[in-house]
Amino acid sequence: MNKLTYIALVMGAAFAVSQSAVADDMAGMKMGPGAMSPAASSKSALTDAEIRKVDPASGMVTLKHGALENVGMPPMTMAFKARDAAMLKQAHEGDKVKVRVENVGGTMTIVTMQKQ
C-alpha cells in the first residue's frame, strides 16, 4: 500500500468516527423543515400591522407591519399577496390587523389576517 492510499484510508476512518459521534449527540433533535427556525416554536404567531392599501385587481394588500420573525423580515411597509379573495373583501385602509405572512411558492403571502 502506498503512502497516499494509507493517508486517505486513515483520513476516511477519522471522518467516519467523527460523524458517528455527531450523529449520537444529535439523536434526539428534530431535523425536519423549519425545525431550527423561530417559527418552529410558534407556528401561529401573528404580527401587528396596519392596512395601507387594498388592491383587489392584483390581490395585494399593502401593510405597515412589525417584524415578521418567521420569514426574517424587519418592520417595514410592503405589499403582500392575499391568500384568498375573502381577505380582500374584509380589508380596509387604516384597519389595524394581526397577520401571519409565509413564503408560499416563492411569494410572500398573507395566510392569516385578523382585525384588532
Biopython code that builds the backbone (N, CA, C, O; Angstrom):
import numpy as np
from Bio.PDB.StructureBuilder import StructureBuilder

atoms = [
    (1, "MET", "N", (0.856, -1.169, 0.000)),
    (1, "MET", "CA", (0.000, 0.000, 0.000)),
    (1, "MET", "C", (0.902, 1.231, 0.000)),
    (1, "MET", "O", (1.821, 1.343, 0.811)),
    (2, "ASN", "N", (0.621, 2.162, -0.931)),
    (2, "ASN", "CA", (1.485, 3.343, -0.980)),
    (2, "ASN", "C", (1.072, 4.347, 0.096)),
    (2, "ASN", "O", (0.009, 4.220, 0.703)),
    (3, "LYS", "N", (1.904, 5.319, 0.316)),
    (3, "LYS", "CA", (1.725, 6.296, 1.386)),
    (3, "LYS", "C", (0.446, 7.122, 1.206)),
    (3, "LYS", "O", (-0.247, 7.394, 2.186)),
    (4, "LEU", "N", (0.123, 7.524, -0.022)),
    (4, "LEU", "CA", (-1.061, 8.328, -0.301)),
    (4, "LEU", "C", (-2.343, 7.547, -0.010)),
    (4, "LEU", "O", (-3.288, 8.095, 0.557)),
    (5, "THR", "N", (-2.376, 6.293, -0.390)),
    (5, "THR", "CA", (-3.548, 5.459, -0.124)),
    (5, "THR", "C", (-3.744, 5.280, 1.373)),
    (5, "THR", "O", (-4.868, 5.341, 1.872)),
    (6, "TYR", "N", (-2.644, 5.057, 2.088)),
    (6, "TYR", "CA", (-2.705, 4.887, 3.541)),
    (6, "TYR", "C", (-3.269, 6.149, 4.205)),
    (6, "TYR", "O", (-4.125, 6.054, 5.084)),
    (7, "ILE", "N", (-2.800, 7.312, 3.794)),
    (7, "ILE", "CA", (-3.279, 8.580, 4.370)),
    (7, "ILE", "C", (-4.768, 8.753, 4.083)),
    (7, "ILE", "O", (-5.526, 9.168, 4.959)),
    (8, "ALA", "N", (-5.185, 8.438, 2.866)),
    (8, "ALA", "CA", (-6.601, 8.565, 2.508)),
    (8, "ALA", "C", (-7.457, 7.641, 3.364)),
    (8, "ALA", "O", (-8.531, 8.052, 3.805)),
    (9, "LEU", "N", (-7.026, 6.421, 3.612)),
    (9, "LEU", "CA", (-7.777, 5.488, 4.450)),
    (9, "LEU", "C", (-7.866, 5.973, 5.891)),
    (9, "LEU", "O", (-8.924, 5.882, 6.514)),
    (10, "VAL", "N", (-6.770, 6.483, 6.417)),
    (10, "VAL", "CA", (-6.761, 6.989, 7.795)),
    (10, "VAL", "C", (-7.685, 8.198, 7.920)),
    (10, "VAL", "O", (-8.443, 8.303, 8.885)),
    (11, "MET", "N", (-7.626, 9.110, 6.949)),
    (11, "MET", "CA", (-8.489, 10.297, 6.983)),
    (11, "MET", "C", (-9.962, 9.888, 6.872)),
    (11, "MET", "O", (-10.807, 10.441, 7.575)),
    (12, "GLY", "N", (-10.276, 8.938, 6.008)),
    (12, "GLY", "CA", (-11.651, 8.466, 5.851)),
    (12, "GLY", "C", (-12.169, 7.841, 7.138)),
    (12, "GLY", "O", (-13.311, 8.079, 7.530)),
    (13, "ALA", "N", (-11.335, 7.042, 7.795)),
    (13, "ALA", "CA", (-11.741, 6.407, 9.050)),
    (13, "ALA", "C", (-11.967, 7.459, 10.136)),
    (13, "ALA", "O", (-12.923, 7.360, 10.904)),
    (14, "ALA", "N", (-11.108, 8.449, 10.202)),
    (14, "ALA", "CA", (-11.256, 9.519, 11.204)),
    (14, "ALA", "C", (-12.548, 10.297, 10.963)),
    (14, "ALA", "O", (-13.255, 10.640, 11.910)),
    (15, "PHE", "N", (-12.851, 10.572, 9.704)),
    (15, "PHE", "CA", (-14.082, 11.280, 9.369)),
    (15, "PHE", "C", (-15.299, 10.455, 9.771)),
    (15, "PHE", "O", (-16.245, 10.993, 10.347)),
    (16, "ALA", "N", (-15.289, 9.181, 9.481)),
    (16, "ALA", "CA", (-16.418, 8.308, 9.816)),
    (16, "ALA", "C", (-16.651, 8.268, 11.325)),
    (16, "ALA", "O", (-17.797, 8.304, 11.773)),
    (17, "VAL", "N", (-15.596, 8.196, 12.098)),
    (17, "VAL", "CA", (-15.716, 8.170, 13.553)),
    (17, "VAL", "C", (-16.284, 9.494, 14.055)),
    (17, "VAL", "O", (-17.159, 9.504, 14.921)),
    (18, "SER", "N", (-15.795, 10.607, 13.519)),
    (18, "SER", "CA", (-16.287, 11.905, 13.988)),
    (18, "SER", "C", (-17.760, 12.088, 13.622)),
    (18, "SER", "O", (-18.512, 12.646, 14.421)),
    (19, "GLN", "N", (-18.195, 11.641, 12.455)),
    (19, "GLN", "CA", (-19.596, 11.756, 12.058)),
    (19, "GLN", "C", (-20.486, 10.877, 12.920)),
    (19, "GLN", "O", (-21.620, 11.249, 13.222)),
    (20, "SER", "N", (-19.992, 9.733, 13.312)),
    (20, "SER", "CA", (-20.754, 8.847, 14.190)),
    (20, "SER", "C", (-20.988, 9.508, 15.544)),
    (20, "SER", "O", (-22.075, 9.394, 16.111)),
    (21, "ALA", "N", (-19.982, 10.194, 16.059)),
    (21, "ALA", "CA", (-20.114, 10.884, 17.342)),
    (21, "ALA", "C", (-21.113, 12.025, 17.237)),
    (21, "ALA", "O", (-21.908, 12.237, 18.153)),
    (22, "VAL", "N", (-21.084, 12.761, 16.135)),
    (22, "VAL", "CA", (-22.024, 13.864, 15.932)),
    (22, "VAL", "C", (-23.440, 13.318, 15.845)),
    (22, "VAL", "O", (-24.359, 13.881, 16.438)),
    (23, "ALA", "N", (-23.623, 12.227, 15.111)),
    (23, "ALA", "CA", (-24.956, 11.636, 14.966)),
    (23, "ALA", "C", (-25.504, 11.202, 16.326)),
    (23, "ALA", "O", (-26.692, 11.377, 16.597)),
    (24, "ASP", "N", (-24.646, 10.638, 17.184)),
    (24, "ASP", "CA", (-25.090, 10.218, 18.510)),
    (24, "ASP", "C", (-25.508, 11.417, 19.352)),
    (24, "ASP", "O", (-26.494, 11.339, 20.085)),
    (25, "ASP", "N", (-24.770, 12.529, 19.259)),
    (25, "ASP", "CA", (-25.096, 13.728, 20.017)),
    (25, "ASP", "C", (-26.407, 14.355, 19.559)),
    (25, "ASP", "O", (-27.075, 15.025, 20.346)),
    (26, "MET", "N", (-26.782, 14.150, 18.307)),
    (26, "MET", "CA", (-27.955, 14.797, 17.730)),
    (26, "MET", "C", (-29.146, 13.847, 17.615)),
    (26, "MET", "O", (-30.140, 14.182, 16.972)),
    (27, "ALA", "N", (-29.060, 12.677, 18.224)),
    (27, "ALA", "CA", (-30.088, 11.658, 18.059)),
    (27, "ALA", "C", (-31.484, 12.132, 18.444)),
    (27, "ALA", "O", (-32.452, 11.726, 17.801)),
    (28, "GLY", "N", (-31.628, 12.969, 19.457)),
    (28, "GLY", "CA", (-32.946, 13.396, 19.915)),
    (28, "GLY", "C", (-33.453, 14.684, 19.287)),
    (28, "GLY", "O", (-34.545, 15.145, 19.617)),
    (29, "MET", "N", (-32.675, 15.269, 18.389)),
    (29, "MET", "CA", (-33.067, 16.557, 17.812)),
    (29, "MET", "C", (-34.040, 16.373, 16.655)),
    (29, "MET", "O", (-33.929, 15.424, 15.878)),
    (30, "LYS", "N", (-34.995, 17.294, 16.552)),
    (30, "LYS", "CA", (-35.902, 17.320, 15.407)),
    (30, "LYS", "C", (-35.157, 17.956, 14.252)),
    (30, "LYS", "O", (-34.588, 19.037, 14.403)),
    (31, "MET", "N", (-35.153, 17.304, 13.103)),
    (31, "MET", "CA", (-34.386, 17.813, 11.975)),
    (31, "MET", "C", (-35.243, 18.067, 10.745)),
    (31, "MET", "O", (-34.702, 18.192, 9.646)),
    (32, "GLY", "N", (-36.560, 18.146, 10.892)),
    (32, "GLY", "CA", (-37.442, 18.388, 9.755)),
    (32, "GLY", "C", (-37.388, 19.829, 9.291)),
    (32, "GLY", "O", (-36.699, 20.653, 9.892)),
    (33, "PRO", "N", (-38.126, 20.143, 8.206)),
    (33, "PRO", "CA", (-38.148, 21.509, 7.693)),
    (33, "PRO", "C", (-38.623, 22.501, 8.757)),
    (33, "PRO", "O", (-39.642, 22.280, 9.412)),
    (34, "GLY", "N", (-37.892, 23.570, 8.920)),
    (34, "GLY", "CA", (-38.266, 24.609, 9.866)),
    (34, "GLY", "C", (-37.947, 24.298, 11.320)),
    (34, "GLY", "O", (-38.301, 25.078, 12.204)),
    (35, "ALA", "N", (-37.285, 23.174, 11.589)),
    (35, "ALA", "CA", (-37.026, 22.771, 12.968)),
    (35, "ALA", "C", (-36.124, 23.761, 13.700)),
    (35, "ALA", "O", (-36.214, 23.880, 14.922)),
    (36, "MET", "N", (-35.276, 24.459, 12.993)),
    (36, "MET", "CA", (-34.342, 25.378, 13.635)),
    (36, "MET", "C", (-34.826, 26.832, 13.579)),
    (36, "MET", "O", (-34.171, 27.715, 14.133)),
    (37, "SER", "N", (-35.938, 27.090, 12.934)),
    (37, "SER", "CA", (-36.397, 28.462, 12.781)),
    (37, "SER", "C", (-37.182, 28.926, 14.000)),
    (37, "SER", "O", (-37.723, 28.102, 14.738)),
    (38, "PRO", "N", (-37.250, 30.238, 14.220)),
    (38, "PRO", "CA", (-38.053, 30.761, 15.323)),
    (38, "PRO", "C", (-39.520, 30.369, 15.177)),
    (38, "PRO", "O", (-40.226, 30.236, 16.177)),
    (39, "ALA", "N", (-39.980, 30.184, 13.953)),
    (39, "ALA", "CA", (-41.381, 29.833, 13.719)),
    (39, "ALA", "C", (-41.711, 28.440, 14.245)),
    (39, "ALA", "O", (-42.876, 28.135, 14.499)),
    (40, "ALA", "N", (-40.698, 27.596, 14.411)),
    (40, "ALA", "CA", (-40.948, 26.239, 14.871)),
    (40, "ALA", "C", (-41.590, 26.232, 16.250)),
    (40, "ALA", "O", (-42.401, 25.359, 16.556)),
    (41, "SER", "N", (-41.227, 27.209, 17.087)),
    (41, "SER", "CA", (-41.787, 27.251, 18.426)),
    (41, "SER", "C", (-43.171, 27.895, 18.459)),
    (41, "SER", "O", (-43.922, 27.706, 19.416)),
    (42, "SER", "N", (-43.510, 28.653, 17.421)),
    (42, "SER", "CA", (-44.791, 29.334, 17.403)),
    (42, "SER", "C", (-45.324, 29.405, 15.983)),
    (42, "SER", "O", (-45.213, 30.436, 15.319)),
    (43, "LYS", "N", (-45.899, 28.315, 15.525)),
    (43, "LYS", "CA", (-46.375, 28.216, 14.148)),
    (43, "LYS", "C", (-47.461, 29.225, 13.822)),
    (43, "LYS", "O", (-47.629, 29.590, 12.659)),
    (44, "SER", "N", (-48.195, 29.679, 14.810)),
    (44, "SER", "CA", (-49.323, 30.561, 14.527)),
    (44, "SER", "C", (-49.087, 31.994, 15.010)),
    (44, "SER", "O", (-50.043, 32.750, 15.179)),
    (45, "ALA", "N", (-47.829, 32.376, 15.233)),
    (45, "ALA", "CA", (-47.528, 33.723, 15.722)),
    (45, "ALA", "C", (-48.040, 34.765, 14.740)),
    (45, "ALA", "O", (-47.827, 34.662, 13.532)),
    (46, "LEU", "N", (-48.719, 35.770, 15.279)),
    (46, "LEU", "CA", (-49.259, 36.845, 14.464)),
    (46, "LEU", "C", (-48.499, 38.137, 14.745)),
    (46, "LEU", "O", (-48.004, 38.345, 15.853)),
    (47, "THR", "N", (-48.410, 38.998, 13.741)),
    (47, "THR", "CA", (-47.691, 40.260, 13.844)),
    (47, "THR", "C", (-48.665, 41.416, 13.684)),
    (47, "THR", "O", (-49.561, 41.359, 12.841)),
    (48, "ASP", "N", (-48.500, 42.466, 14.486)),
    (48, "ASP", "CA", (-49.327, 43.663, 14.368)),
    (48, "ASP", "C", (-49.010, 44.383, 13.058)),
    (48, "ASP", "O", (-47.854, 44.495, 12.651)),
    (49, "ALA", "N", (-50.074, 44.867, 12.410)),
    (49, "ALA", "CA", (-49.899, 45.589, 11.152)),
    (49, "ALA", "C", (-51.047, 46.569, 10.958)),
    (49, "ALA", "O", (-52.079, 46.485, 11.624)),
    (50, "GLU", "N", (-50.845, 47.499, 10.034)),
    (50, "GLU", "CA", (-51.892, 48.431, 9.633)),
    (50, "GLU", "C", (-52.030, 48.339, 8.119)),
    (50, "GLU", "O", (-51.037, 48.370, 7.393)),
    (51, "ILE", "N", (-53.272, 48.225, 7.649)),
    (51, "ILE", "CA", (-53.508, 48.154, 6.209)),
    (51, "ILE", "C", (-53.362, 49.553, 5.623)),
    (51, "ILE", "O", (-54.026, 50.492, 6.062)),
    (52, "ARG", "N", (-52.491, 49.683, 4.633)),
    (52, "ARG", "CA", (-52.261, 50.960, 3.979)),
    (52, "ARG", "C", (-52.989, 51.042, 2.641)),
    (52, "ARG", "O", (-53.397, 52.127, 2.225)),
    (53, "LYS", "N", (-53.159, 49.890, 1.954)),
    (53, "LYS", "CA", (-53.816, 49.894, 0.652)),
    (53, "LYS", "C", (-54.337, 48.488, 0.358)),
    (53, "LYS", "O", (-53.708, 47.494, 0.721)),
    (54, "VAL", "N", (-55.485, 48.419, -0.300)),
    (54, "VAL", "CA", (-56.065, 47.148, -0.747)),
    (54, "VAL", "C", (-56.255, 47.255, -2.257)),
    (54, "VAL", "O", (-56.892, 48.191, -2.739)),
    (55, "ASP", "N", (-55.701, 46.295, -3.005)),
    (55, "ASP", "CA", (-55.831, 46.297, -4.463)),
    (55, "ASP", "C", (-56.456, 44.983, -4.914)),
    (55, "ASP", "O", (-55.744, 44.015, -5.180)),
    (56, "PRO", "N", (-57.798, 44.945, -5.002)),
    (56, "PRO", "CA", (-58.483, 43.708, -5.391)),
    (56, "PRO", "C", (-58.083, 43.200, -6.776)),
    (56, "PRO", "O", (-58.078, 41.990, -7.006)),
    (57, "ALA", "N", (-57.751, 44.095, -7.694)),
    (57, "ALA", "CA", (-57.382, 43.671, -9.051)),
    (57, "ALA", "C", (-56.131, 42.791, -9.060)),
    (57, "ALA", "O", (-56.046, 41.832, -9.827)),
    (58, "SER", "N", (-55.168, 43.121, -8.208)),
    (58, "SER", "CA", (-53.925, 42.337, -8.164)),
    (58, "SER", "C", (-53.917, 41.314, -7.030)),
    (58, "SER", "O", (-53.045, 40.447, -6.974)),
    (59, "GLY", "N", (-54.900, 41.421, -6.123)),
    (59, "GLY", "CA", (-54.930, 40.521, -4.970)),
    (59, "GLY", "C", (-53.904, 40.875, -3.918)),
    (59, "GLY", "O", (-53.509, 40.024, -3.120)),
    (60, "MET", "N", (-53.465, 42.135, -3.909)),
    (60, "MET", "CA", (-52.408, 42.572, -2.999)),
    (60, "MET", "C", (-52.951, 43.477, -1.895)),
    (60, "MET", "O", (-53.909, 44.226, -2.088)),
    (61, "VAL", "N", (-52.304, 43.382, -0.730)),
    (61, "VAL", "CA", (-52.603, 44.247, 0.409)),
    (61, "VAL", "C", (-51.272, 44.848, 0.863)),
    (61, "VAL", "O", (-50.309, 44.125, 1.117)),
    (62, "THR", "N", (-51.231, 46.168, 0.962)),
    (62, "THR", "CA", (-50.027, 46.831, 1.455)),
    (62, "THR", "C", (-50.172, 47.009, 2.958)),
    (62, "THR", "O", (-51.155, 47.573, 3.438)),
    (63, "LEU", "N", (-49.179, 46.521, 3.691)),
    (63, "LEU", "CA", (-49.189, 46.564, 5.146)),
    (63, "LEU", "C", (-47.992, 47.343, 5.678)),
    (63, "LEU", "O", (-46.885, 47.244, 5.147)),
    (64, "LYS", "N", (-48.229, 48.113, 6.728)),
    (64, "LYS", "CA", (-47.143, 48.635, 7.555)),
    (64, "LYS", "C", (-47.106, 47.660, 8.721)),
    (64, "LYS", "O", (-48.024, 47.634, 9.541)),
    (65, "HIS", "N", (-46.048, 46.856, 8.797)),
    (65, "HIS", "CA", (-46.034, 45.743, 9.753)),
    (65, "HIS", "C", (-44.816, 45.756, 10.660)),
    (65, "HIS", "O", (-43.794, 46.377, 10.371)),
    (66, "GLY", "N", (-44.969, 45.044, 11.771)),
    (66, "GLY", "CA", (-43.851, 44.801, 12.668)),
    (66, "GLY", "C", (-42.966, 43.713, 12.080)),
    (66, "GLY", "O", (-43.190, 43.261, 10.956)),
    (67, "ALA", "N", (-41.960, 43.294, 12.840)),
    (67, "ALA", "CA", (-41.042, 42.255, 12.380)),
    (67, "ALA", "C", (-41.790, 40.950, 12.118)),
    (67, "ALA", "O", (-42.568, 40.485, 12.951)),
    (68, "LEU", "N", (-41.545, 40.378, 10.966)),
    (68, "LEU", "CA", (-42.112, 39.069, 10.604)),
    (68, "LEU", "C", (-41.018, 38.032, 10.850)),
    (68, "LEU", "O", (-40.292, 37.642, 9.935)),
    (69, "GLU", "N", (-40.918, 37.603, 12.089)),
    (69, "GLU", "CA", (-39.821, 36.739, 12.522)),
    (69, "GLU", "C", (-39.732, 35.448, 11.713)),
    (69, "GLU", "O", (-38.635, 34.990, 11.393)),
    (70, "ASN", "N", (-40.884, 34.858, 11.380)),
    (70, "ASN", "CA", (-40.865, 33.554, 10.710)),
    (70, "ASN", "C", (-40.291, 33.609, 9.299)),
    (70, "ASN", "O", (-39.860, 32.583, 8.773)),
    (71, "VAL", "N", (-40.277, 34.788, 8.676)),
    (71, "VAL", "CA", (-39.689, 34.916, 7.342)),
    (71, "VAL", "C", (-38.454, 35.830, 7.357)),
    (71, "VAL", "O", (-37.909, 36.162, 6.304)),
    (72, "GLY", "N", (-38.025, 36.228, 8.546)),
    (72, "GLY", "CA", (-36.808, 37.021, 8.693)),
    (72, "GLY", "C", (-36.908, 38.421, 8.121)),
    (72, "GLY", "O", (-35.938, 38.935, 7.563)),
    (73, "MET", "N", (-38.074, 39.048, 8.253)),
    (73, "MET", "CA", (-38.281, 40.379, 7.682)),
    (73, "MET", "C", (-38.430, 41.416, 8.794)),
    (73, "MET", "O", (-39.233, 41.230, 9.709)),
    (74, "PRO", "N", (-37.657, 42.513, 8.721)),
    (74, "PRO", "CA", (-37.779, 43.574, 9.723)),
    (74, "PRO", "C", (-39.053, 44.379, 9.490)),
    (74, "PRO", "O", (-39.704, 44.218, 8.457)),
    (75, "PRO", "N", (-39.419, 45.244, 10.437)),
    (75, "PRO", "CA", (-40.591, 46.105, 10.258)),
    (75, "PRO", "C", (-40.423, 46.985, 9.016)),
    (75, "PRO", "O", (-39.342, 47.516, 8.760)),
    (76, "MET", "N", (-41.504, 47.130, 8.252)),
    (76, "MET", "CA", (-41.487, 47.972, 7.057)),
    (76, "MET", "C", (-42.891, 48.089, 6.492)),
    (76, "MET", "O", (-43.834, 47.530, 7.050)),
    (77, "THR", "N", (-43.036, 48.803, 5.400)),
    (77, "THR", "CA", (-44.288, 48.871, 4.669)),
    (77, "THR", "C", (-44.059, 48.161, 3.343)),
    (77, "THR", "O", (-43.123, 48.480, 2.609)),
    (78, "MET", "N", (-44.927, 47.190, 3.041)),
    (78, "MET", "CA", (-44.723, 46.356, 1.854)),
    (78, "MET", "C", (-46.046, 45.757, 1.404)),
    (78, "MET", "O", (-46.942, 45.541, 2.219)),
    (79, "ALA", "N", (-46.171, 45.489, 0.113)),
    (79, "ALA", "CA", (-47.365, 44.829, -0.430)),
    (79, "ALA", "C", (-47.174, 43.316, -0.401)),
    (79, "ALA", "O", (-46.103, 42.804, -0.726)),
    (80, "PHE", "N", (-48.228, 42.616, -0.006)),
    (80, "PHE", "CA", (-48.217, 41.155, 0.061)),
    (80, "PHE", "C", (-49.413, 40.608, -0.705)),
    (80, "PHE", "O", (-50.453, 41.260, -0.802)),
    (81, "LYS", "N", (-49.256, 39.421, -1.241)),
    (81, "LYS", "CA", (-50.360, 38.711, -1.878)),
    (81, "LYS", "C", (-51.286, 38.204, -0.773)),
    (81, "LYS", "O", (-50.820, 37.686, 0.243)),
    (82, "ALA", "N", (-52.595, 38.353, -0.972)),
    (82, "ALA", "CA", (-53.568, 37.794, -0.027)),
    (82, "ALA", "C", (-53.828, 36.347, -0.429)),
    (82, "ALA", "O", (-53.919, 36.035, -1.616)),
    (83, "ARG", "N", (-53.946, 35.472, 0.555)),
    (83, "ARG", "CA", (-54.157, 34.056, 0.279)),
    (83, "ARG", "C", (-55.432, 33.818, -0.519)),
    (83, "ARG", "O", (-55.458, 32.980, -1.419)),
    (84, "ASP", "N", (-56.494, 34.561, -0.187)),
    (84, "ASP", "CA", (-57.751, 34.380, -0.916)),
    (84, "ASP", "C", (-58.528, 35.694, -0.990)),
    (84, "ASP", "O", (-58.246, 36.647, -0.264)),
    (85, "ALA", "N", (-59.506, 35.716, -1.880)),
    (85, "ALA", "CA", (-60.296, 36.927, -2.137)),
    (85, "ALA", "C", (-61.106, 37.363, -0.918)),
    (85, "ALA", "O", (-61.385, 38.553, -0.765)),
    (86, "ALA", "N", (-61.486, 36.438, -0.058)),
    (86, "ALA", "CA", (-62.266, 36.784, 1.133)),
    (86, "ALA", "C", (-61.497, 37.760, 2.026)),
    (86, "ALA", "O", (-62.096, 38.638, 2.647)),
    (87, "MET", "N", (-60.193, 37.608, 2.090)),
    (87, "MET", "CA", (-59.377, 38.535, 2.887)),
    (87, "MET", "C", (-59.497, 39.950, 2.346)),
    (87, "MET", "O", (-59.599, 40.909, 3.110)),
    (88, "LEU", "N", (-59.485, 40.073, 1.034)),
    (88, "LEU", "CA", (-59.549, 41.395, 0.406)),
    (88, "LEU", "C", (-60.875, 42.090, 0.693)),
    (88, "LEU", "O", (-60.909, 43.309, 0.865)),
    (89, "LYS", "N", (-61.955, 41.337, 0.745)),
    (89, "LYS", "CA", (-63.282, 41.908, 0.995)),
    (89, "LYS", "C", (-63.402, 42.458, 2.415)),
    (89, "LYS", "O", (-64.156, 43.399, 2.660)),
    (90, "GLN", "N", (-62.659, 41.871, 3.342)),
    (90, "GLN", "CA", (-62.731, 42.287, 4.742)),
    (90, "GLN", "C", (-61.712, 43.370, 5.094)),
    (90, "GLN", "O", (-61.786, 43.972, 6.165)),
    (91, "ALA", "N", (-60.763, 43.616, 4.192)),
    (91, "ALA", "CA", (-59.668, 44.542, 4.482)),
    (91, "ALA", "C", (-59.980, 45.953, 3.990)),
    (91, "ALA", "O", (-60.437, 46.145, 2.863)),
    (92, "HIS", "N", (-59.726, 46.942, 4.860)),
    (92, "HIS", "CA", (-59.957, 48.339, 4.504)),
    (92, "HIS", "C", (-58.758, 49.165, 4.953)),
    (92, "HIS", "O", (-58.157, 48.897, 5.993)),
    (93, "GLU", "N", (-58.424, 50.165, 4.158)),
    (93, "GLU", "CA", (-57.314, 51.043, 4.508)),
    (93, "GLU", "C", (-57.513, 51.605, 5.916)),
    (93, "GLU", "O", (-58.607, 52.044, 6.272)),
    (94, "GLY", "N", (-56.448, 51.585, 6.702)),
    (94, "GLY", "CA", (-56.493, 52.109, 8.063)),
    (94, "GLY", "C", (-56.803, 51.065, 9.121)),
    (94, "GLY", "O", (-56.590, 51.311, 10.308)),
    (95, "ASP", "N", (-57.305, 49.900, 8.711)),
    (95, "ASP", "CA", (-57.603, 48.839, 9.684)),
    (95, "ASP", "C", (-56.334, 48.387, 10.398)),
    (95, "ASP", "O", (-55.280, 48.237, 9.781)),
    (96, "LYS", "N", (-56.449, 48.173, 11.702)),
    (96, "LYS", "CA", (-55.379, 47.564, 12.490)),
    (96, "LYS", "C", (-55.653, 46.065, 12.482)),
    (96, "LYS", "O", (-56.757, 45.626, 12.805)),
    (97, "VAL", "N", (-54.649, 45.290, 12.115)),
    (97, "VAL", "CA", (-54.826, 43.842, 11.990)),
    (97, "VAL", "C", (-53.646, 43.096, 12.594)),
    (97, "VAL", "O", (-52.597, 43.674, 12.879)),
    (98, "LYS", "N", (-53.843, 41.820, 12.778)),
    (98, "LYS", "CA", (-52.763, 40.898, 13.120)),
    (98, "LYS", "C", (-52.657, 39.950, 11.934)),
    (98, "LYS", "O", (-53.662, 39.426, 11.454)),
    (99, "VAL", "N", (-51.421, 39.734, 11.464)),
    (99, "VAL", "CA", (-51.229, 38.920, 10.265)),
    (99, "VAL", "C", (-50.181, 37.846, 10.471)),
    (99, "VAL", "O", (-49.321, 37.930, 11.349)),
    (100, "ARG", "N", (-50.287, 36.843, 9.634)),
    (100, "ARG", "CA", (-49.266, 35.801, 9.512)),
    (100, "ARG", "C", (-48.894, 35.779, 8.037)),
    (100, "ARG", "O", (-49.736, 35.502, 7.183)),
    (101, "VAL", "N", (-47.630, 36.069, 7.737)),
    (101, "VAL", "CA", (-47.131, 36.053, 6.372)),
    (101, "VAL", "C", (-46.184, 34.863, 6.233)),
    (101, "VAL", "O", (-45.345, 34.621, 7.102)),
    (102, "GLU", "N", (-46.326, 34.128, 5.137)),
    (102, "GLU", "CA", (-45.449, 32.996, 4.855)),
    (102, "GLU", "C", (-44.997, 33.052, 3.407)),
    (102, "GLU", "O", (-45.650, 33.662, 2.559)),
    (103, "ASN", "N", (-43.880, 32.414, 3.138)),
    (103, "ASN", "CA", (-43.378, 32.296, 1.783)),
    (103, "ASN", "C", (-44.094, 31.107, 1.147)),
    (103, "ASN", "O", (-43.812, 29.956, 1.480)),
    (104, "VAL", "N", (-45.016, 31.387, 0.234)),
    (104, "VAL", "CA", (-45.797, 30.335, -0.424)),
    (104, "VAL", "C", (-45.369, 30.294, -1.883)),
    (104, "VAL", "O", (-45.702, 31.188, -2.661)),
    (105, "GLY", "N", (-44.639, 29.266, -2.245)),
    (105, "GLY", "CA", (-44.186, 29.121, -3.626)),
    (105, "GLY", "C", (-43.337, 30.278, -4.111)),
    (105, "GLY", "O", (-43.384, 30.627, -5.290)),
    (106, "GLY", "N", (-42.563, 30.879, -3.222)),
    (106, "GLY", "CA", (-41.693, 31.985, -3.588)),
    (106, "GLY", "C", (-42.338, 33.355, -3.500)),
    (106, "GLY", "O", (-41.697, 34.360, -3.805)),
    (107, "THR", "N", (-43.618, 33.412, -3.082)),
    (107, "THR", "CA", (-44.335, 34.683, -2.956)),
    (107, "THR", "C", (-44.705, 34.913, -1.498)),
    (107, "THR", "O", (-45.303, 34.049, -0.857)),
    (108, "MET", "N", (-44.347, 36.083, -0.981)),
    (108, "MET", "CA", (-44.730, 36.422, 0.386)),
    (108, "MET", "C", (-46.242, 36.613, 0.407)),
    (108, "MET", "O", (-46.780, 37.488, -0.270)),
    (109, "THR", "N", (-46.915, 35.783, 1.194)),
    (109, "THR", "CA", (-48.372, 35.718, 1.164)),
    (109, "THR", "C", (-48.959, 35.855, 2.557)),
    (109, "THR", "O", (-48.470, 35.244, 3.507)),
    (110, "ILE", "N", (-50.015, 36.665, 2.678)),
    (110, "ILE", "CA", (-50.751, 36.765, 3.937)),
    (110, "ILE", "C", (-51.620, 35.518, 4.024)),
    (110, "ILE", "O", (-52.531, 35.332, 3.218)),
    (111, "VAL", "N", (-51.334, 34.663, 5.009)),
    (111, "VAL", "CA", (-52.099, 33.426, 5.161)),
    (111, "VAL", "C", (-53.156, 33.548, 6.252)),
    (111, "VAL", "O", (-54.126, 32.789, 6.263)),
    (112, "THR", "N", (-52.977, 34.500, 7.175)),
    (112, "THR", "CA", (-53.944, 34.764, 8.228)),
    (112, "THR", "C", (-54.010, 36.270, 8.448)),
    (112, "THR", "O", (-52.984, 36.948, 8.511)),
    (113, "MET", "N", (-55.242, 36.785, 8.565)),
    (113, "MET", "CA", (-55.418, 38.197, 8.886)),
    (113, "MET", "C", (-56.616, 38.340, 9.788)),
    (113, "MET", "O", (-57.716, 37.907, 9.447)),
    (114, "GLN", "N", (-56.402, 38.960, 10.962)),
    (114, "GLN", "CA", (-57.482, 39.155, 11.935)),
    (114, "GLN", "C", (-57.532, 40.636, 12.292)),
    (114, "GLN", "O", (-56.509, 41.249, 12.598)),
    (115, "LYS", "N", (-58.752, 41.209, 12.248)),
    (115, "LYS", "CA", (-58.922, 42.592, 12.674)),
    (115, "LYS", "C", (-58.730, 42.680, 14.174)),
    (115, "LYS", "O", (-59.092, 41.763, 14.911)),
    (116, "GLN", "N", (-58.157, 43.792, 14.623)),
    (116, "GLN", "CA", (-57.953, 44.003, 16.054)),
    (116, "GLN", "C", (-59.106, 44.762, 16.643)),
    (116, "GLN", "O", (-59.116, 45.037, 17.843)),
]
sb = StructureBuilder()
sb.init_structure("model")
sb.init_model(0)
sb.init_chain("A")
sb.init_seg("    ")
for serial, (resi, resn, name, xyz) in enumerate(atoms, 1):
    if name == "N":
        sb.init_residue(resn, " ", resi, " ")
    sb.init_atom(name, np.array(xyz, "f"), 0.0, 1.0, " ", f" {name:<3s}", serial, name[0])
structure = sb.get_structure()
